[in-house]
Amino acid sequence: MLSLRWEILIIFIPRFLYVGLSISQAYLIQDAVRFVQGSDKPGSISTGYGLIGAFAFVYIGLAVGFGISNSQF
């Protein structure tokens, strides 16, 4: 019975990752729009680099989560 718990957990982790990153896309796009509207503030270069990293993390995570969850069936 213990091994069945691990199998169920392995199935749901990529799906939770995918759902969480899909929800975070809306907030990330909202922050990107705010950045573009007022990019002349001090420290905006580091904020821009942070947004680039966040977009890379979200979209790579979505691809990996989707790939892993679809390859298990």
N, C-alpha and C positions, 0 to 999 in steps of 0.2 A: 504494500500500500504506500510505503514511503517513496518508492521509485515513481509511482504514478504522480505524486505531487511535484516532483522535479520535472517530469515531462510536461505537465500543465503549465508550470512556471516558465519553462523554456519557450512554450508557445506564446504566452501572453506578454513577455518582456518586449519583443520587437513591436508588437501591436500597441502597447502602451507608449513606447518611444515614438511611434508614428503618430499617434493621436496627440500626444503632448507637443510634438514639433509642429504639427498642423495647426494647433490652436495658437502656438506662439508666433506663427507667421503674421497674423493680423497685427499683433503688437509691434513686431519688427518693422512691418511696412509703415505703421503709424509713426514710429520713431524716425524712420528714413525720410518721410515726408516733412516732419518737423525740422530735421537737419537741413534739408534742401531749402526750406523756406527761410531759415535764419542762419546761414552758414558763416556769417562774418563775426561771430562771437569768438572770444579767446578760448583756446583749447579745442576748437572745432576740428583741427586736423586729427587729433587723437580720437575724437568721437567718430570721425569718418572712418578711420582705420578699424575702430571697434565694430562699426556697423558692417564693414566688409567681412570681418572675421565672423560676426554673428550670422550673416547671410550664408557664408560658406559652411558653418557648423550646421545650420538648420537644413539646408538643401542636401548636403552630404549625408546628414543623419536621416533625412526622409528617404533618400535613395537606399541607404544601407538597411534601414528598418523595413522598407517595402520589399527589398530583395530577400532578406532573411525570412520574413513572414511568408512569402510566396514560395520559397524553396523548401519549406518544411512539409508541404503536402504532396 
